[in-house]
Each structure stands twice: as C-alpha cells, then as structure tokens.
Amino acid sequence: MPATRERDLAAMEPRLSKKKLFEDIRRNPPRIYRIPADVLRDRRFGDMERMEILRAWRGHERDPAERDEIDATIAKLEERLCAASDHATG
C-alpha cells in the first residue's frame, strides 16, 4: 500500500502538468518524499530535475543530520551523472 503522501500526489497528478508538479515539489520536497533517496526513485523526472529538487530541499533543511543525508544523495546523483557522461563520450 503506498504511503499517504504518494496517494495524495497520485490523486493530484492528473490535474497537474509536469512543470507545475515539479515546481510544487521543488518548493517543498519533504511534503512528497519521505527521504532524499526517494527523489532518485521518482521516474517522472530526469536526473537534472532530481538534482534541482535535492538542492532545493537542502536549501530549506535546518537539521544537520538531514542535510548530510541530502548531501550524500546529491553525491550519488552526481556520480551517476558523471558515469553517464563518461559513458556517452567514451
């Protein structure tokens, strides 16, 4: 059974354009995602959009432990982007 946030988002999604959805999530990522790693699993967005969401989340987060978790997730995404870039050029 999906989490309440995911159900709420799924109910809203047909009424929202992808751009509007992205902007809403970027304004308040914890409203949609339970943990930063959930951003990486969201298949509606590309890696650059995921990075924007994570950076926005980090900018609003005050808890040092939570910021560390966001930073670790950003580092994973950066590694993935670098690997994809290396693979595309190599």
N, CA, C and O atoms as a MOPAC input file, in Angstrom:
PM7 MOZYME 1SCF
protein

 N      0.85500 1    -1.18100 1     0.00000 1
 C      0.00000 1     0.00000 1     0.00000 1
 C      0.89600 1     1.23800 1     0.00000 1
 O      1.78900 1     1.34300 1     0.84100 1
 N      0.67800 1     2.18400 1    -0.93000 1
 C      1.53100 1     3.36300 1    -0.97200 1
 C      1.33700 1     4.25800 1     0.23500 1
 O      0.28000 1     4.26500 1     0.86600 1
 N      2.37300 1     5.00700 1     0.53900 1
 C      2.29900 1     5.94700 1     1.66100 1
 C      1.24300 1     7.00800 1     1.37400 1
 O      0.87900 1     7.23500 1     0.22000 1
 N      0.76200 1     7.64600 1     2.41400 1
 C     -0.27800 1     8.65900 1     2.27200 1
 C      0.14800 1     9.76200 1     1.31600 1
 O     -0.63900 1    10.18700 1     0.47100 1
 N      1.38000 1    10.22900 1     1.43900 1
 C      1.86300 1    11.28700 1     0.55500 1
 C      1.79900 1    10.85600 1    -0.89900 1
 O      1.37900 1    11.62500 1    -1.76300 1
 N      2.21500 1     9.62300 1    -1.17000 1
 C      2.20600 1     9.12500 1    -2.54200 1
 C      0.77900 1     9.00900 1    -3.06400 1
 O      0.52000 1     9.29700 1    -4.23200 1
 N     -0.14700 1     8.58800 1    -2.20800 1
 C     -1.56400 1     8.51000 1    -2.62500 1
 C     -2.10200 1     9.89700 1    -2.92300 1
 O     -2.79000 1    10.10600 1    -3.92100 1
 N     -1.78400 1    10.84400 1    -2.05000 1
 C     -2.23800 1    12.21300 1    -2.26200 1
 C     -1.68500 1    12.76300 1    -3.56500 1
 O     -2.40700 1    13.40100 1    -4.33100 1
 N     -0.40800 1    12.51800 1    -3.81900 1
 C      0.21500 1    13.00600 1    -5.03100 1
 C     -0.38700 1    12.32400 1    -6.25600 1
 O     -0.63600 1    12.97600 1    -7.27000 1
 N     -0.62100 1    11.02900 1    -6.16600 1
 C     -1.21400 1    10.30500 1    -7.28600 1
 C     -2.60300 1    10.85100 1    -7.60500 1
 O     -2.98600 1    10.92200 1    -8.77200 1
 N     -3.34900 1    11.23100 1    -6.59100 1
 C     -4.68000 1    11.79700 1    -6.80600 1
 C     -4.58800 1    13.16800 1    -7.46000 1
 O     -5.43800 1    13.52500 1    -8.27500 1
 N     -3.55800 1    13.94100 1    -7.10800 1
 C     -3.37500 1    15.27900 1    -7.66600 1
 C     -2.79200 1    15.25000 1    -9.06100 1
 O     -3.09400 1    16.12100 1    -9.87600 1
 N     -1.96900 1    14.27000 1    -9.34900 1
 C     -1.14200 1    14.26100 1   -10.54800 1
 C     -1.91100 1    14.45700 1   -11.85500 1
 O     -1.44800 1    15.22600 1   -12.69700 1
 N     -3.04400 1    13.81700 1   -12.07000 1
 C     -3.71800 1    14.02200 1   -13.35100 1
 C     -4.11500 1    15.47900 1   -13.58800 1
 O     -4.25300 1    15.90300 1   -14.73600 1
 N     -4.29600 1    16.23100 1   -12.53500 1
 C     -4.71200 1    17.61900 1   -12.67000 1
 C     -3.53500 1    18.57200 1   -12.83400 1
 O     -3.72700 1    19.74200 1   -13.16500 1
 N     -2.32200 1    18.08500 1   -12.60500 1
 C     -1.14500 1    18.94600 1   -12.65300 1
 C     -0.31000 1    18.64800 1   -13.89300 1
 O     -0.11600 1    17.49000 1   -14.26200 1
 N      0.17300 1    19.69000 1   -14.52100 1
 C      1.14200 1    19.47600 1   -15.58700 1
 C      2.45400 1    19.05200 1   -14.93500 1
 O      2.66800 1    19.28000 1   -13.74400 1
 N      3.31900 1    18.44200 1   -15.71400 1
 C      4.60500 1    18.01700 1   -15.16000 1
 C      5.38300 1    19.21700 1   -14.63000 1
 O      6.00900 1    19.12900 1   -13.57400 1
 N      5.35000 1    20.33000 1   -15.34600 1
 C      6.07500 1    21.52400 1   -14.91100 1
 C      5.52700 1    22.03600 1   -13.58500 1
 O      6.29800 1    22.37500 1   -12.68800 1
 N      4.21600 1    22.09500 1   -13.45100 1
 C      3.58200 1    22.55600 1   -12.21200 1
 C      3.90600 1    21.59700 1   -11.06800 1
 O      4.22300 1    22.03000 1    -9.96000 1
 N      3.82700 1    20.30000 1   -11.33900 1
 C      4.15900 1    19.29300 1   -10.33800 1
 C      5.59600 1    19.47300 1    -9.86300 1
 O      5.87000 1    19.45900 1    -8.66300 1
 N      6.51200 1    19.64300 1   -10.81700 1
 C      7.92400 1    19.83700 1   -10.48700 1
 C      8.11100 1    21.06900 1    -9.60400 1
 O      8.82000 1    21.01800 1    -8.60000 1
 N      7.47400 1    22.17000 1    -9.98100 1
 C      7.59800 1    23.40800 1    -9.19500 1
 C      7.03000 1    23.23000 1    -7.78700 1
 O      7.61600 1    23.71200 1    -6.81800 1
 N      5.90300 1    22.54700 1    -7.66800 1
 C      5.31500 1    22.30100 1    -6.34600 1
 C      6.23000 1    21.44400 1    -5.48200 1
 O      6.41900 1    21.72500 1    -4.29800 1
 N      6.79100 1    20.41200 1    -6.07000 1
 C      7.69600 1    19.53600 1    -5.32200 1
 C      8.95300 1    20.29400 1    -4.92500 1
 O      9.42900 1    20.16500 1    -3.79700 1
 N      9.48900 1    21.08100 1    -5.84400 1
 C     10.71600 1    21.82800 1    -5.56000 1
 C     10.52200 1    22.82300 1    -4.41500 1
 O     11.45200 1    23.07800 1    -3.65100 1
 N      9.34100 1    23.37200 1    -4.29900 1
 C      9.06400 1    24.31700 1    -3.20400 1
 C      9.05700 1    23.63400 1    -1.84200 1
 O      9.42100 1    24.24700 1    -0.83800 1
 N      8.64100 1    22.35500 1    -1.79900 1
 C      8.54000 1    21.66500 1    -0.50700 1
 C      8.72700 1    20.15600 1    -0.69400 1
 O      7.76300 1    19.40100 1    -0.57400 1
 N      9.95600 1    19.70600 1    -0.98600 1
 C     10.19400 1    18.28600 1    -1.24400 1
 C      9.74100 1    17.33000 1    -0.13600 1
 O      9.21800 1    16.26100 1    -0.45100 1
 N      9.92100 1    17.67200 1     1.16600 1
 C      9.50800 1    16.71600 1     2.20200 1
 C      7.99600 1    16.46100 1     2.24200 1
 O      7.54200 1    15.49100 1     2.85000 1
 N      7.23200 1    17.32200 1     1.60000 1
 C      5.78600 1    17.09500 1     1.54500 1
 C      5.46800 1    15.86800 1     0.67700 1
 O      4.45600 1    15.19700 1     0.87800 1
 N      6.34400 1    15.59200 1    -0.28500 1
 C      6.12000 1    14.49600 1    -1.22900 1
 C      7.00500 1    13.28600 1    -0.92700 1
 O      6.55400 1    12.14300 1    -1.00000 1
 N      8.26600 1    13.55000 1    -0.58700 1
 C      9.23400 1    12.47100 1    -0.39000 1
 C      9.53600 1    12.28100 1     1.09200 1
 O      9.75700 1    13.24200 1     1.82900 1
 N      9.54100 1    11.02100 1     1.50800 1
 C      9.84100 1    10.70300 1     2.90200 1
 C     11.31900 1    10.87700 1     3.20300 1
 O     11.68500 1    11.41800 1     4.24700 1
 N     12.17300 1    10.41700 1     2.28600 1
 C     13.62600 1    10.52600 1     2.44500 1
 C     14.22400 1    10.99600 1     1.12000 1
 O     13.61200 1    10.81000 1     0.06800 1
 N     15.41900 1    11.60800 1     1.16000 1
 C     16.02300 1    12.10400 1    -0.08100 1
 C     16.20700 1    11.03400 1    -1.16300 1
 O     16.07100 1    11.33400 1    -2.34900 1
 N     16.50800 1     9.81300 1    -0.77800 1
 C     16.69200 1     8.74900 1    -1.77400 1
 C     15.42000 1     8.49800 1    -2.58900 1
 O     15.49400 1     7.98400 1    -3.70500 1
 N     14.26500 1     8.85300 1    -2.04300 1
 C     13.01600 1     8.69800 1    -2.79700 1
 C     13.00600 1     9.56500 1    -4.04900 1
 O     12.35800 1     9.22200 1    -5.03700 1
 N     13.72000 1    10.68700 1    -4.01100 1
 C     13.80300 1    11.55900 1    -5.18400 1
 C     14.45800 1    10.80100 1    -6.33900 1
 O     14.03300 1    10.92500 1    -7.48800 1
 N     15.49000 1    10.01900 1    -6.03300 1
 C     16.20300 1     9.27800 1    -7.07200 1
 C     15.33500 1     8.18800 1    -7.69900 1
 O     15.55800 1     7.79600 1    -8.84500 1
 N     14.36300 1     7.70700 1    -6.96100 1
 C     13.49200 1     6.63900 1    -7.46300 1
 C     12.27200 1     7.16700 1    -8.22000 1
 O     11.52700 1     6.39000 1    -8.81700 1
 N     12.07300 1     8.46800 1    -8.19600 1
 C     10.91000 1     9.05800 1    -8.85800 1
 C     11.15100 1     9.09500 1   -10.36800 1
 O     11.96700 1     9.87800 1   -10.85600 1
 N     10.44100 1     8.24900 1   -11.09200 1
 C     10.67300 1     8.08100 1   -12.52400 1
 C     10.01600 1     9.16700 1   -13.37800 1
 O     10.15700 1     9.16800 1   -14.60100 1
 N      9.31100 1    10.07100 1   -12.74600 1
 C      8.66400 1    11.14100 1   -13.51600 1
 C      9.65100 1    12.20900 1   -13.95200 1
 O      9.36000 1    12.98900 1   -14.85800 1
 N     10.82500 1    12.25200 1   -13.31100 1
 C     11.77400 1    13.32000 1   -13.57000 1
 C     13.11800 1    12.77400 1   -14.02000 1
 O     13.49800 1    11.65000 1   -13.69300 1
 N     13.82800 1    13.60200 1   -14.78000 1
 C     15.18600 1    13.26700 1   -15.18900 1
 C     16.16700 1    13.62100 1   -14.08600 1
 O     15.79900 1    14.21800 1   -13.07400 1
 N     17.41900 1    13.24400 1   -14.29500 1
 C     18.43000 1    13.47300 1   -13.25900 1
 C     18.66500 1    14.95200 1   -12.96800 1
 O     18.92000 1    15.31700 1   -11.82000 1
 N     18.58600 1    15.80000 1   -13.97200 1
 C     18.79900 1    17.23400 1   -13.72300 1
 C     17.65800 1    17.80300 1   -12.87000 1
 O     17.89300 1    18.63800 1   -11.99700 1
 N     16.44300 1    17.35800 1   -13.11900 1
 C     15.31400 1    17.79600 1   -12.28900 1
 C     15.44400 1    17.24500 1   -10.87500 1
 O     15.15500 1    17.94000 1    -9.90200 1
 N     15.88100 1    15.99400 1   -10.76700 1
 C     16.10300 1    15.41300 1    -9.43900 1
 C     17.13600 1    16.22700 1    -8.66800 1
 O     16.97900 1    16.46800 1    -7.47100 1
 N     18.18800 1    16.64800 1    -9.35800 1
 C     19.23100 1    17.44800 1    -8.71000 1
 C     18.64300 1    18.76600 1    -8.21200 1
 O     18.95500 1    19.19700 1    -7.10200 1
 N     17.81200 1    19.40200 1    -9.00400 1
 C     17.19200 1    20.66200 1    -8.57200 1
 C     16.32200 1    20.45200 1    -7.33600 1
 O     16.32500 1    21.27600 1    -6.42100 1
 N     15.59000 1    19.36400 1    -7.31200 1
 C     14.73400 1    19.06000 1    -6.14900 1
 C     15.59300 1    18.86000 1    -4.90500 1
 O     15.29400 1    19.41300 1    -3.84700 1
 N     16.65500 1    18.07600 1    -5.02900 1
 C     17.52600 1    17.81500 1    -3.88100 1
 C     18.21700 1    19.08500 1    -3.39400 1
 O     18.33700 1    19.30000 1    -2.18800 1
 N     18.66500 1    19.91400 1    -4.30500 1
 C     19.31800 1    21.16400 1    -3.90200 1
 C     18.32700 1    22.11000 1    -3.22000 1
 O     18.67100 1    22.79800 1    -2.25900 1
 N     17.11100 1    22.13300 1    -3.72400 1
 C     16.08300 1    22.96000 1    -3.07900 1
 C     15.80900 1    22.43800 1    -1.67100 1
 O     15.68200 1    23.21900 1    -0.72800 1
 N     15.71900 1    21.12200 1    -1.53500 1
 C     15.48000 1    20.51000 1    -0.22900 1
 C     16.61100 1    20.87900 1     0.72900 1
 O     16.36900 1    21.24600 1     1.87900 1
 N     17.83900 1    20.77800 1     0.24700 1
 C     18.98300 1    21.09300 1     1.10600 1
 C     18.94600 1    22.55200 1     1.54700 1
 O     19.28800 1    22.86500 1     2.68700 1
 N     18.53500 1    23.43600 1     0.65800 1
 C     18.46900 1    24.84700 1     0.98300 1
 C     17.45500 1    25.17600 1     2.06500 1
 O     17.58700 1    26.19400 1     2.74400 1
 N     16.44500 1    24.33300 1     2.23900 1
 C     15.40200 1    24.57100 1     3.24400 1
 C     15.63200 1    23.79800 1     4.53500 1
 O     15.03800 1    24.11200 1     5.56600 1
 N     16.48900 1    22.79300 1     4.48000 1
 C     16.67700 1    21.89500 1     5.63400 1
 C     17.55600 1    22.55000 1     6.68800 1
 O     18.60500 1    23.11100 1     6.37200 1
 N     17.12400 1    22.47700 1     7.93500 1
 C     17.87800 1    23.06200 1     9.05300 1
 C     18.58800 1    22.00700 1     9.90300 1
 O     19.56500 1    22.32000 1    10.58400 1
 N     18.11600 1    20.78700 1     9.87200 1
 C     18.69300 1    19.70600 1    10.67800 1
 C     19.99500 1    19.21600 1    10.02700 1
 O     19.97100 1    18.74000 1     8.89200 1
 N     21.12600 1    19.32500 1    10.72900 1
 C     22.40500 1    18.90700 1    10.14000 1
 C     22.42600 1    17.45100 1     9.67400 1
 O     23.02000 1    17.14500 1     8.64000 1
 N     21.79600 1    16.56500 1    10.41200 1
 C     21.78100 1    15.15300 1    10.01400 1
 C     21.00100 1    14.97400 1     8.71200 1
 O     21.40600 1    14.20600 1     7.84000 1
 N     19.89000 1    15.68100 1     8.58700 1
 C     19.09900 1    15.60700 1     7.35900 1
 C     19.87700 1    16.20500 1     6.18200 1
 O     19.83800 1    15.67600 1     5.07100 1
 N     20.58200 1    17.31100 1     6.43800 1
 C     21.38200 1    17.91600 1     5.36600 1
 C     22.48400 1    16.96400 1     4.91300 1
 O     22.79200 1    16.88700 1     3.72400 1
 N     23.07400 1    16.24200 1     5.85800 1
 C     24.10400 1    15.25400 1     5.49900 1
 C     23.52000 1    14.16900 1     4.60700 1
 O     24.16000 1    13.74100 1     3.64700 1
 N     22.30400 1    13.72400 1     4.92100 1
 C     21.65800 1    12.69600 1     4.10100 1
 C     21.36100 1    13.23600 1     2.69400 1
 O     21.52600 1    12.52400 1     1.70300 1
 N     20.93000 1    14.47800 1     2.61900 1
 C     20.67100 1    15.10100 1     1.31500 1
 C     21.98000 1    15.23400 1     0.53700 1
 O     22.02000 1    14.94800 1    -0.65900 1
 N     23.04500 1    15.66300 1     1.20700 1
 C     24.34800 1    15.79000 1     0.54700 1
 C     24.83100 1    14.44400 1     0.00500 1
 O     25.37500 1    14.38100 1    -1.09800 1
 N     24.63700 1    13.38600 1     0.76000 1
 C     25.04300 1    12.05100 1     0.30900 1
 C     24.22600 1    11.62800 1    -0.92100 1
 O     24.75300 1    10.99200 1    -1.83400 1
 N     22.95500 1    11.98200 1    -0.93500 1
 C     22.10100 1    11.63900 1    -2.07400 1
 C     22.51300 1    12.45100 1    -3.30100 1
 O     22.53100 1    11.92900 1    -4.41500 1
 N     22.84000 1    13.72000 1    -3.09800 1
 C     23.32700 1    14.54900 1    -4.20000 1
 C     24.62700 1    13.97300 1    -4.75700 1
 O     24.81700 1    13.93900 1    -5.97300 1
 N     25.52000 1    13.52100 1    -3.88200 1
 C     26.78800 1    12.92300 1    -4.32500 1
 C     26.53800 1    11.67500 1    -5.16800 1
 O     27.21600 1    11.46600 1    -6.17400 1
 N     25.57300 1    10.84400 1    -4.77200 1
 C     25.23500 1     9.65600 1    -5.56900 1
 C     24.74000 1    10.06100 1    -6.95200 1
 O     25.12100 1     9.46400 1    -7.95900 1
 N     23.90200 1    11.06500 1    -6.98800 1
 C     23.36800 1    11.52100 1    -8.26100 1
 C     24.46700 1    12.11800 1    -9.13100 1
 O     24.49300 1    11.88600 1   -10.33900 1
 N     25.37200 1    12.88100 1    -8.52900 1
 C     26.49600 1    13.44400 1    -9.28900 1
 C     27.36700 1    12.33500 1    -9.87300 1
 O     27.82400 1    12.43500 1   -11.01100 1
 N     27.59800 1    11.27500 1    -9.09000 1
 C     28.37400 1    10.13000 1    -9.59100 1
 C     27.66800 1     9.49600 1   -10.77600 1
 O     28.30500 1     9.14600 1   -11.77000 1
 N     26.36600 1     9.34900 1   -10.67400 1
 C     25.57900 1     8.76100 1   -11.76000 1
 C     25.65700 1     9.64000 1   -13.00800 1
 O     25.79900 1     9.13100 1   -14.12000 1
 N     25.56400 1    10.94600 1   -12.82600 1
 C     25.64700 1    11.85800 1   -13.96600 1
 C     27.03000 1    11.81900 1   -14.61400 1
 O     27.14800 1    11.84700 1   -15.83900 1
 N     28.08000 1    11.75500 1   -13.78400 1
 C     29.44200 1    11.67000 1   -14.31700 1
 C     29.65800 1    10.36800 1   -15.07800 1
 O     30.26200 1    10.35900 1   -16.15000 1
 N     29.16800 1     9.28400 1   -14.52300 1
 C     29.30300 1     7.98300 1   -15.17000 1
 C     28.58700 1     7.96500 1   -16.52000 1
 O     29.09800 1     7.42800 1   -17.50200 1
 N     27.40500 1     8.55700 1   -16.54900 1
 C     26.64000 1     8.62100 1   -17.79800 1
 C     27.37000 1     9.48500 1   -18.81800 1
 O     27.39200 1     9.16600 1   -20.00700 1
 N     27.96300 1    10.57400 1   -18.35300 1
 C     28.70000 1    11.46800 1   -19.23700 1
 C     29.95400 1    10.77600 1   -19.78200 1
 O     30.25300 1    10.88400 1   -20.97100 1
 N     30.68300 1    10.06900 1   -18.91900 1
 C     31.87200 1     9.33900 1   -19.33100 1
 C     31.50700 1     8.24600 1   -20.33100 1
 O     32.22300 1     8.01800 1   -21.30500 1
 N     30.39900 1     7.58100 1   -20.08300 1
 C     29.95500 1     6.50100 1   -20.96500 1
 C     29.55500 1     7.06300 1   -22.32700 1
 O     29.81400 1     6.44000 1   -23.35700 1
 N     28.93200 1     8.22200 1   -22.33400 1
 C     28.48700 1     8.82400 1   -23.59000 1
 C     29.65900 1     9.33300 1   -24.42000 1
 O     29.58800 1     9.32800 1   -25.64900 1
 N     30.73000 1     9.77100 1   -23.77300 1
 C     31.88300 1    10.29500 1   -24.51200 1
 C     32.93700 1     9.23400 1   -24.77900 1
 O     33.83300 1     9.43700 1   -25.59800 1
 N     32.83500 1     8.09900 1   -24.09000 1
 C     33.87500 1     7.07500 1   -24.21400 1
 C     33.52800 1     5.96800 1   -25.05000 1
 O     34.33000 1     5.05000 1   -25.22300 1

